[in-house]
Amino acid sequence: MEDRGEQQTASGADVSDLVPLVHVADIERSIAFYERLGFEVRSTYEARGRAVWAALENATARLELLARQGVRANRIRAELAQRLEIDPEQLVVARRR
């Protein structure tokens, strides 16, 4: 097998692109921070009149932000999965221990 710098899963499918999902206390402040680093907002999702999720990217990287306070993460995950038309189990959320 040719090594292309990609990982291979047990099922044999190549994994070539991962997007980190970062839990943040304040979406707007976090967006402003990443914009100073050259990222641009590509998409946002609002609940109860405020942004709770944002997708950002720059020339070489992508990043997603998720509000960690005041919004139920499971509900947001389900709504986001519906919006993206995927199974909610496909959204992997890392949890701090």
N, C-alpha and C positions, 0 to 999 in steps of 0.2 A: 504494500500500500504506500502510495506517495504521501510524504508528510507535507501538508500545506499549511501547517501552523494551526490546524483546526483540531478540536477534540471530537472523539467519536463516542456516541452513547452505546449502551448495551444493545439497543435495537439496530444499530448500524447506521443510524442517521447522523449526518454531520451537523455539529453545532458550530455555526460560524458567526453568530451575532448575539450578544447579550446586552440588555439595557438595564442598568441599575435603577432600582426603585428606592428612593431615599425618603424616609419619614421625617417631616420637618414640623416645627411648631408654628411657623408663619410662612405661608406660601408666597405672599407678596414680597416679603423681605428676602426670601430665598431666591425668588426669580430675579430680583434686583441684583443680588450678589452674583449669580451665574451670568447675568447679562454683562456685568463688568468683566467677566472672564471670557467674553466673546460668544456666549450661547444666545440663541434666539428662541422665543416661545413659538412652538408649532401648533399646540393644541392645549385647551384647558377644559375642565369640567367643573361645574358649579353645583352646590347643594345649599339650600337655604340662603341663597343670594350671595354666597361667597365662594371663591375658588377653593377647591379641595384636592385637585389633581392638576398637574401640568406636565407636558412633554416639551423638552428643550433639546436643541442640538446645535453643534457648531460644525466646523469643516470636517472634523475627524471623530466626533463622539456624540452619543445621545444619552439622555438622562431623563428620568421621570421623578416628580416630586409628589408626595402624598401627605396631606395634613394628618397629624397624629393626635390632635386634641379637638374635642368638641364634635366629632363626627364618627359614627360607627363604621369602623374599617370594613367589616363584612358586607354591610349594605353598599358602601361605595364600591367595593370590589365587584359585587354582583351587578350593580348598575353599569360600571365601566366595562365589564365583560359583555353585557348586553349591547352596549354602544359599539364595542369592537367586533361584535358578532362571533364571540368565541365562548368556549366552556369556561366558567369561573375557575375551575381547577387548573386551567392553563396559566392563570395569573399567580405567580409565585411571589409571596410576600415574605421577606426575611424579617424575623423577629429578634429583637435584642433579648438576651438572657440575663 
